[in-house]
Amino acid sequence: MWISSIFLLFKFDYINKINPSNWIWGLKNIDLIAWLVFIIFFFGIGMFSKTVVRLFSNSKINKLNIQGEVELGDNIDKSVFNEHLEEILYFFERTEYNVIVIEDLDRFENTDIFTKLREINILLNNSKSIQDKRANEKINFFYAIKDDMFKDKNERVKFFDYIIPIIPFINPSNADEQLSKLIKEAKLQTVLSKEFISDVITFIDDIDMRLLINIFHEFVLYRDALNSEFVTKPEELFAIITYKNLFPNDFMKLHRREGMLYQFINNKNQYITGIVEEIDKEIDKKETSIEDIEDEFISSVKELRAIYINAIQEKIPDATSLNLDGDKKFFQLIEDDNFELLIEKDKINYYFYRHNYGSEYRLGANNTSFSFADIGKEVNPDFTYSEREQLILDKTNDRIHNLKSEIEKLKNGKQEVKSWDVKQIFEHIDITAYLNDFSDSPLMRNLLINGYLNENYNDYISLFHEVSLTRDDFLFEKKVKSGELLAFDYKLTNIETLLGKIPEKYFRRDNILNFDLLNFLGNNYSKYKTLFDSIINVLSNGKGNSIEFIDSYIHRENIPIEIFMQSICKSWTGLIDYLYNESNYTEEKENYYLELLIKFVPVEDMVKFQNNDLLKDLIEEKPYFLSMIKNTGENDYFDKISSLFKKLNVKFSDLNPATEDTKKLFDYVYKNDNYQINAENIEAMILEYSSEIEVNDLRKAHYNSILNSNCEDLISYLKGDINSYVKKVFLKLEDNTEEPEESFVLLSNDTFLNKNLKLEVMYKYDFKISDLSDIEELEIKTMLIKTNKVISNWNNVIDYYIDCDSSIEKPLIDFLNNEENYIELSKEKMDKEGDFDYAEFRGKILLCNELSDENYKKLLENSIYTRAELGFENMSAEKVKYLVEKILLLSETNYNLFKEKFPDHHIDLIANHQGKLIEDFEKYSLDEKDIILLLGDLSKITHQTKIEIIKKIDSDVIINNKDISIIVCTILSNSAYIPLEYQVLEGVFRNATSIENRIKLFNIQFEKLSVEDISNLVKILPYPYSEIAISRKRPTIPLNDYNNEFVNNLSNQGLISSFKVKKDEIKVVANY
């Protein structure tokens, strides 16, 4: 069938269907017959191949070539012992040896050989020809093998008649003692330490004395051959010799840059990948932080807070305040405590005014569904508020400089990592993952971790030939590679050749430092930039060795100082910090470094890479700085120094007087404000640039002298930074006693001057503003009023009153309550009227209850103008009394208000305006108590007014009120006649208690009375007067004028019969 398939393939051209170019896809194009033929064909090939392979595997043919040669193999297993058996028998027949010692059979790792040897041993002892010559003396086979050759206990006794154990002479536990003996014998005790010997020997598992001796002898031979001055670390040589003996094949590969050790050391860059990546991540993180700080456009925390507060207001425009542990207005939110409360709020709650009816609004509260964090995401989705606040603080605290310094340290650290040797690498990471072929060798682990086997292996496996390098050059190379230090001034000759021998990684280590080397690299900087920069990076580590090198190097002659200073400035961002904060250098040495920086480093690099704040401080604190950097015939440093001043915004704290050499820079400092505002610098500038002002004048009237000095640059500088001037100078002047008022007006009106400083000026200096209208800001006027720095006159008082929206505020009240002030004001008469509403102003003063009572009475002493009405209901009693006496007119309103709020004072008001009362009597509501007070003996009402009041009082009031009747009787009895109704007169007679007053009133009214009225009135009088009206009565009354007139009046009218005067009495006879 298989043969038939072959025929069909070629006969019907099925073979072409194998070609992919003839394939056609689709169900209709499938040729099932062809597929069947292919399957049979390939199956047959497989079966045929299997048969052929099996055939050749059983064949005796060893070799078959195209020349037709065939070599048949020997199928008969021949034993070596069997093949040479006759020779073995012959040997023992001819010799007398009866003990055979066989060694190292355990190397074959096969126990079958012992079977053959035992057979031979038995055969020899049974051979008749051999035993006849030996007198039946047995031949014994001794085997020197390891105990672990036989794994099974039965095998151990099967082959041997007797087993003799051997105690090892040397093993890892005592090999170090044997090696120490060898070292002592060779007098090399100081070359290899006991610790090193113990470490190495402990990890050699299969050690014997031969191996130990060989290692030591080779070490001694190599050490002598290599020359001791090049074997800088004997431990490394011993380690390589040990490695050579334990791994001889791999050792030979080292010469070809092959083998396990070579690969392990050559792959060290892979080992530090993780560390370098972590450093790069940290650098990226810090660079991102710098970008974030620089991208933050807000310059202050308050401004940032205002943005978030404004966003909240836009979110809830009807809010008047927020509920943060109480009602907090929006302007209060910017304060630290309040803003902290706002940040912590999960939900923001607020207050607003709700419209009710008409113009009525009520305060309401409402809740929101958002938090401060939600607002923060809307304001800036990339950063939270706290993060942005930190960015602003970082910008303010010069965090960028610190981050750049940290980045430089990380970059230097990364370079240092790249220069690590194997030992340093595995001090930071675990070696296990990288041992690979040495994973089962504790010795190799120990030698590699401790750095005994390292990159310097070439130095110990070949000899040095002095051709292109001098011996000094080669020794320098060796020291650099071994990590040892040579003197900085160690002399190098063939530096360019030497550079080709030292890999770049060594230029990142401290021991590379050499004056000749650095000079060569610097002078050929364009060619060796990388190597030069690597050494500069080493010098930038701030270590003592690097500092010592720099200190010595910069004082040497013929060095590439310019490229050196430029490079060290860029690389060591902490150079200025070290020189002036950590080094404890003398001032001269500090100045020398500063001079080198300024002379040779571009200003842009100094500003970019060094601590600007410290560099600025260093310049500012040197009054002699302008003379420190001297120009030469080739170099004029004016442009560079002035540019540095500008970049750093230098402000000298003190300056030496200008000289011919420093005049140009001194002028620059003056014109560009590169000096601090202090008394010394101002005086220096006045002396240098003003001929109008004397020093004494300046000290007595400082600010005024400056303004009159014609030093426009100085004046402009101080006005632009007036806060510094006032704080640092003006407030500290002790002799500035003649400053004119104009100076204080200018300072008070200066909008750039901090208000607290203005207040300090007011407290320090004894001055008074004569015209308060010269002051522009109300707040400043208030401060002047509060500090009593205003001359006391009505113009100043009224000016402040007008600025306070025509309101008498507390500062003005306190000012008016000052005794000195109100006494002065009391001497000045205020205008009655004019463009200003004086009446309203005086009214507000009169209604100012906060004024002291004494001040209140005194203040308007020369400006008293009466008023018809005044809302005085809230005034103190003493002030009300003054208003009654001096100010208020009698009016219905005033009267009623007094009567309601201040009882009895309405009577005083009437007393002061009696005519007005009589004129408008009906307007005033007088009760019986009021009438008693008005008509009483203590009243200030005149007698005539009382008469007029009595005339206007309702008769019933007089008749029905006994007290009033008594008072009326008293008044009328001492008055001229006024018409009275009889009922009133009768009521008075009935209520009055005084006989005298009633008799007098009777006498006054007698002529107008009828007989009947007279008779009735007499009857009302008490005894004995009442008996006069009774017939035939003869009463006796006291003799006095009013009684004498009384009886004469009665007698004249025939109302009595007669009367007779006797001594001190009158005898009256009544009619019959």
C-alpha positions, 0 to 999 in steps of 0.5 A, a space after each residue: 500500500 505504501 509503494 502504491 501511494 508513492 506511485 500515485 503521488 508521482 503518476 497523478 501529479 499529487 506531489 504538486 499539491 504540497 506546494 503552497 502556491 497551488 493551494 485553493 481554499 474552499 470546501 469545493 476544492 478539497 481533494 479527498 483522494 489526494 489527502 488519503 494518498 498523502 496520509 498513507 505515504 507519510 505513515 509509510 515513511 515513518 514506519 520505514 525510518 523506525 525499522 532502519 534506526 533499529 537495524 543500525 542500533 544492533 549493528 556491529 558497524 562502528 564507522 561508515 564513510 563515503 569511501 566505503 570503509 566499514 569498521 566493525 566493533 568488538 562485541 566481546 567485553 574484554 576486562 583489562 585485568 583479564 587481558 593482563 592477567 599473565 603479566 600480573 602472575 608473572 610479577 608476583 612469581 618473580 618478586 617477593 612483594 606480599 602487600 599491595 597498597 591501592 589508592 584513589 579508587 574512589 575517584 572512579 565512583 564505581 564499586 565493581 572494580 573491587 570485585 575484580 581486585 578481590 578475584 585477582 587477590 584470591 587467584 594470586 593466593 590460590 596460585 600454586 606456582 606463587 605460593 610454592 615460592 612464598 611458603 604459603 605467605 598470603 598476598 594482601 591488598 590494602 585499599 586507601 579509600 574514603 568512608 563514603 565510597 560504600 553507601 550500604 553497610 553490607 557492601 563495606 564488609 563484602 569486599 574487605 576482610 579487615 577495615 582500619 579507620 584513619 583519623 584525618 590529619 587536617 580538616 576545616 576545623 584545624 586547617 587554619 592552625 596548619 596554615 598559621 604554622 606555614 606563615 610563621 615559618 615563612 615569616 609572613 605573620 604581618 602579611 595575612 591576618 588571623 581573621 582572614 585566614 580563619 574566614 577562608 579556610 573555614 569555607 574550604 570543605 574538602 581540604 587536605 594538607 597537600 592542598 593547603 601547602 600548595 595554596 601557600 607555596 603558590 601565594 609566596 611565589 606569586 607574591 615574590 614574582 609580582 613585587 611586594 610594592 604592587 601587592 597592596 592587599 595580600 588578602 586579595 592575592 591569597 584569595 585568588 590563589 585559593 580560587 586558582 587551586 579550587 577552580 583551576 579551569 575557571 581560573 585559566 579562563 580569567 586570562 581569556 576574559 571568560 569563566 564564572 568569576 569573570 562573568 560574575 564580576 563583569 555583570 556588576 552593573 546588573 546588580 546595582 540596577 535596583 538601587 539606581 532605579 530607586 535613586 532615579 525615582 527619588 530624583 524624579 519625585 524631587 524634580 516634580 516637586 520643584 516644578 509644582 512649586 514653580 508652577 504655583 502662581 499664588 504668592 501668599 497663603 492669604 491670597 490662596 485662601 481668598 480664592 477658595 473663599 470666593 469659590 464658596 461665595 460663587 457656589 452659594 451667592 445668597 450666603 451672608 456668613 458660614 456656620 463654623 462653630 458660630 456665625 463667621 463672616 466671609 472676611 473672617 474666614 481667612 484667619 487661621 483658626 476659622 479657615 482650619 474649621 472650614 477645611 474640616 467641615 464635611 458639609 458647609 452650612 451657611 446663613 442667609 436673609 430670607 425675604 418675608 413680606 414687603 421690606 422685611 427680611 429674616 436671617 435663616 440657615 441652610 445646609 449644602 451637600 458639598 464639603 470644602 474638599 469638593 470645592 477644592 477639586 473644582 478650584 484645582 483638580 490636581 492639588 488639594 488646598 493643603 498641598 497648594 498651601 505647602 507649595 506656597 510655603 515651600 516657595 517662601 522658605 526657598 525649598 527649591 534650593 533645598 530640593 536642588 541640593 538634595 537632587 545633587 546629592 542623589 545624583 552624586 550618590 548615583 555616581 558613587 553607586 556606579 563606582 562601587 566595587 563588588 564588596 560595596 554593592 553586596 553590602 547593600 543588597 543580597 548576593 544570593 540571587 546573583 551567585 548562580 554557578 557559585 551558589 553551592 560554594 560558601 567559600 566564593 560567597 565569603 570571598 566575594 562579599 568581603 571583597 577579597 575577589 574583585 575587579 583587581 584580579 588582573 593585577 594578581 595573575 600577570 606581571 607588569 612591564 614598564 613600557 608606556 607607564 612609569 613605575 610611579 604611574 603604574 603604582 598610582 594605577 594600582 593604588 587607585 584600583 585598590 582604593 588606597 590613597 596617595 599624596 595629592 601632589 604625587 608626581 605623574 608622568 604619562 597621564 594620557 596613557 594612564 587615563 587609558 588604563 583606569 576605567 571611568 568608574 574609578 574617577 568617582 572615588 576619593 583616591 583618584 584625587 591628584 593635582 597633576 591629573 586634575 590639571 591635565 584634565 582641566 587643561 584638556 577639558 573638551 576632550 576629557 570633560 566626563 573624567 574631569 566632571 567625575 573628579 569634580 563630583 568627588 570633590 563635591 561630596 563635602 568630605 574632609 579629604 575633598 575639602 583638603 584637596 580643594 584648599 590646597 589646589 586653589 593656591 597652586 600656580 598654573 592651574 585651570 582655575 576658571 574651569 575648576 571654579 565653574 565646575 565646582 560651583 555647579 557640582 557642589 551646590 552646598 559649597 557656600 553653605 560649607 565655606 561659611 557655615 561649617 568650615 570655621 575658616 578665617 575671614 581672609 580664607 572665606 573672602 578668597 573663596 568668594 573672590 574666586 567665585 566672583 572672578 571666575 564663575 558666571 553670575 547665572 551659575 552662581 545664582 542657579 547652583 548656590 545658596 542665594 540667601 547665604 551668598 547675599 548675606 556674605 556680600 551684604 555683611 562686608 562693608 569693604 566688599 566694593 574694594 575686595 574685588 580689584 580690577 586688573 589691566 585685563 579684567 574689569 569686574 564692574 559689570 559682573 559685580 553689578 549683575 550679581 548685585 541685581 540678581 541677588 538683590 544685594 542690600 549692604 548693611 554698612 558701606 565704607 566711604 567711597 574711594 577713587 577705586 570704589 566710586 563707580 560701584 558705590 554710585 551703582 549701589 546708591 542709584 540701584 538701592 543696593 543698601 539696607 535702610 538704616 541710619 548709618 547708610 542714610 547718613 553715608 548717602 547724605 554725606 556723599 550726595 548732598 551739600 544742603 544738609 548738615 549731619 546735626 540737622 539730619 539727626 534732629 529732623 531726620 525725615 524732613 532733612 532727607 526730603 530737603 536733601 535733593 538726594 532724589 534716589 535716596 528719597 525715592 528709595 525710602 518712599 518706596 520702602 517707607 515701612 522699612 525706614 520708619 521701622 528700622 530708622 525713624 522709630 529708633 532715633 533718639 535725637 530726632 526732636 525737631 521734626 516738623 508737623 509736616 513730616 508727620 502729616 506726610 507719614 500719616 498720609 502715606 498709603 504704603 506705610 503700615 498702619 501699625 507703624 503709623 500708630 507707633 510713630 504717634 506713640 513715640 513722638 510728641 506732636 499734634 496735627 493742627 489741621 485734621 483735614 490735612 489727613 486723608 484717611 479716616 482710619 489714620 484720623 481715628 488713630 490720631 484722635 485716639 492718641 490725642 495727636 490733634 490740636 483741640 479745636 472745633 474745626 478738627 472735631 467737626 472734620 472728624 465728625 463729618 468723616 465718621 458719617 456725621 456720627 460721634 464715635 467712641 474715639 471722638 468721645 474719648 477725645 472730648 472727655 480729655 480734660 485738656 481738650 474740653 477745656 480748650 474747646 470750651 474757650 472757643 465759640 462755635 458758629 451758630 450756623 453756616 454751610 455745616 449743620 452746626 445745630 445738628 452737630 451740637 444736638 448730637 453732642 447734647 445727646 452723647 451720654 458717654 461724655 463725662 458730666 463735667 465735660 458735658 457742662 463745660 464743653 459748650 460753655 461758649 456755644 450755648 444755643 437753646 433748643 425747642 426739642 431734643 430726644 433726651 430720654 436716655 440721658 443721665 440725670 445730671 445731663 438732663 438737669 444741665 439741659 433744663 437749665 441751659 438748653 431746652 425751651 419749654 414745649 409740650 413735647 419736652 414737658 411731657 417727656 420730662 414729666 414721663 422720664 424725669 419727674 420734677 424736672 418738668 417743673 424746673 423747665 417751667 420755672 425757666 420758661 414761666 412766660 411760655 407756660 402762661 402763654 400756652 397754659 392749656 397745652 400743658 397737662 398739670 395735675 394736682 401734684 404739678 400745681 403744688 410743686 409750681 405754687 409751693 414755697 420751694 418752687 422757682 416760680 415767681 409770685 406773679 407767675 403763681 398768681 397767673 397760674 392760680 387764675 388759670 387753674 380750674 376752681 374745682 382743683 383749688 376747692 377740692 384739694 386741701 394742699 392746693 387751697 392752703 398754697 393758694 391762700 398763702 399766695 393770694 393773702 400776700 397779693 393784690 386783689 384778684 377776682 375770685 369766685 366765692 366758691 373758690 374763696 370759700 373752699 380756700 377758707 375751709 381748707 386753709 389752716 393759717 388764720 393769718 392768711 385767711 384774714 389777710 385774704 378776707 381783707 383783700 377780698 372784703 370790698 367785693 363780698 356781699 354781706 351774706 358772703 362775709 357772714 358765711 366766711 366769718 362763720 367758717 373761721 375758727 373760734 374765736 373768729 366764728 363767734 363774731 357772726 353770732 348775736 350778742 357774742 363778745 369774742 376777743 382776738 389778738 391785736 395785729 395789723 391784719 386783725 385790726 384791719 379785719 374788725 375795721 372792715 366789719 365795723 364799717 359795714 355794720 357787721 359788728 356792734 363795736 370793738 375795743 382795742 386793749 393792749 394786745 387784743 381786740 374786744 369785739 361786740 357782735 350785733 344784736 
